[in-house]
Amino acid sequence: MRKGGRVVCAGIYMSDIPSFPYADFWGERSILSVANLTRAGGIAFLDIAPRVPVRTRTTVFSVAQANEALSALREGRLNGAAVLVP
């Protein structure tokens, strides 16, 4: 996979992922999974979702402030997510 690429695992039943050399993972590559559910489960979730209070918190940084954003994350000074904007 190219640098910055992503492997998404979306199987309901999967076998273990075999080990691989770290060099294959280097370069901002990522492996992630997605939650699988049935259509009925999705409909039930969407039915209750408006009643669940979801509150997101973001702190916006310009791209020029990327190092400041990383420092804030590292030092635990952010409550929520850091967002970089052009």
Backbone torsions as a table, in degrees:
resi	resn	phi	psi	omega
1	MET	NA	144.3	-178.8
2	ARG	-72.5	162.4	178.2
3	LYS	-57.7	138.4	-178.6
4	GLY	82.3	0.7	-177.9
5	GLY	-76.1	169.7	-176.2
6	ARG	-140.0	134.9	172.1
7	VAL	-107.2	124.5	-179.8
8	VAL	-110.9	122.7	178.4
9	CYS	-98.7	119.7	-174.2
10	ALA	-127.2	20.0	179.5
11	GLY	-78.6	144.7	177.4
12	ILE	-72.7	-43.2	175.5
13	TYR	-120.5	121.2	-177.1
14	MET	-131.4	153.7	172.6
15	SER	-86.1	168.0	178.8
16	ASP	-61.1	149.0	175.8
17	ILE	-84.2	126.5	-179.2
18	PRO	-68.1	157.5	178.4
19	SER	-69.9	159.0	179.0
20	PHE	-150.5	158.8	-179.0
21	PRO	-64.6	141.8	179.7
22	TYR	-57.2	-33.4	180.0
23	ALA	-57.2	-29.4	178.1
24	ASP	-72.5	-20.3	-177.1
25	PHE	-98.1	-20.4	-177.8
26	TRP	-61.3	150.5	175.9
27	GLY	100.2	34.8	176.8
28	GLU	61.2	31.9	173.9
29	ARG	-84.7	154.6	-179.8
30	SER	-141.7	151.6	174.3
31	ILE	-122.6	128.8	179.6
32	LEU	-144.8	165.0	178.3
33	SER	-120.1	160.9	175.4
34	VAL	-121.1	147.5	178.1
35	ALA	-72.0	134.0	177.5
36	ASN	-106.3	140.2	177.6
37	LEU	-151.1	166.5	179.4
38	THR	-82.0	165.8	175.7
39	ARG	-59.1	-42.4	179.3
40	ALA	-63.3	-39.4	177.9
41	GLY	-64.3	-40.5	177.4
42	GLY	-63.3	-42.7	179.1
43	ILE	-64.5	-41.9	178.9
44	ALA	-64.2	-41.1	178.5
45	PHE	-62.7	-47.3	-179.6
46	LEU	-63.4	-26.8	178.1
47	ASP	-69.1	-39.2	-178.0
48	ILE	-92.5	-15.9	-175.1
49	ALA	-53.7	-42.3	-179.5
50	PRO	-64.4	-19.2	-179.3
51	ARG	-89.5	-6.2	-179.4
52	VAL	-98.5	120.2	-177.9
53	PRO	-75.3	104.9	175.9
54	VAL	-98.4	122.5	179.6
55	ARG	-122.6	115.5	178.3
56	THR	-98.0	147.9	177.5
57	ARG	-130.1	127.8	179.2
58	THR	-132.4	150.6	171.4
59	THR	-120.6	123.0	-175.3
60	VAL	-92.2	132.7	175.3
61	PHE	-126.7	146.3	171.5
62	SER	-75.2	161.0	178.0
63	VAL	-57.6	-35.3	179.1
64	ALA	-64.0	-20.5	179.9
65	GLN	-98.1	16.5	-175.7
66	ALA	-56.4	-42.2	179.6
67	ASN	-64.7	-37.8	176.7
68	GLU	-63.6	-41.5	178.6
69	ALA	-62.4	-43.4	178.8
70	LEU	-63.3	-41.2	178.3
71	SER	-63.0	-43.3	179.6
72	ALA	-61.9	-41.1	177.6
73	LEU	-64.1	-48.5	-178.7
74	ARG	-58.6	-39.2	-175.3
75	GLU	-89.7	1.6	177.5
76	GLY	71.7	26.5	-178.2
77	ARG	-89.6	0.2	-179.6
78	LEU	-109.1	143.4	173.0
79	ASN	-114.5	98.4	-175.5
80	GLY	117.4	-143.7	-174.9
81	ALA	-112.7	149.1	172.7
82	ALA	-93.7	136.7	-179.9
83	VAL	-124.1	125.9	176.7
84	LEU	-96.7	132.4	178.0
85	VAL	-125.0	150.8	-179.6
86	PRO	-64.6	NA	NA
